[in-house]
Amino acid sequence: MKRSRKIAAGIVATVGIGWAIASAFAHPGGMGPGMMMQGKGGPMGGPMAGAAHGDASFHDDMQLVHAMLFDHEKIKRSVTNLPDGIRTVTGSDDPGVARSINAHVARMEKRLNEGRLFNLFSPTLPVLFENKDKIKTVVEMTEKGSTVTQTSADPKVVAALQAHAIEVSELARDGMAAMMRGMRANMMGSAQRK
């Protein structure tokens, strides 16, 4: 087999495994939130622990993530770091993708306000959810997507907001490949903490 075919096969296998793992979290019959550890002491530990706490909207929220990962090439995103936070502009010329972006932003804002963590391998989201009362969020939605401004007076929270914006930008740019990198990094980090 030629080298390029081996590389392509490896990429397809990696993406396929990532999609299967991500789908398992979203699929009610798969390894769902009820099987995830609720605290940091469980087998997954760290950022993955208590990823969704088994709430009823996890499946729908994960479906939106899947749709955006699948259509990541149709997403345009820019991030401006502010002295006290971030301003992100995320949109698409595709009306369906734009609706998914707006729905995801609205759902994640609601989750943050309610303190219902939705996390697949992000080291920054637990910090943001633990400090949700220190974050001011302003969302502006358009037909093409959303502008989100999040600020805080706490430097640790500002750093987490800016780092999370980078994570989301990588997902928008690279789709499932970025999710796989995050999963690998989390698994390696969990192994090193033991």
ABEGO torsion letter per residue (X at the ends): XBAAAAAAAAAAAAAAAAAAAAAAAABAABBBAAABBABAABAAEEAABGAAGGBAAAAAAAAAAAAAAAAAAABBBBBBBBAAEBBBBBBBABAAAAAAAAAAAAAAAAAAAAGBBBBBGBAAAAAAAAAAAABBBBBBBBAAEBBBBBBBABAAAAAAAAAAAAAAAAAAAAEAAAAAAAAAAAAAAAAAAX
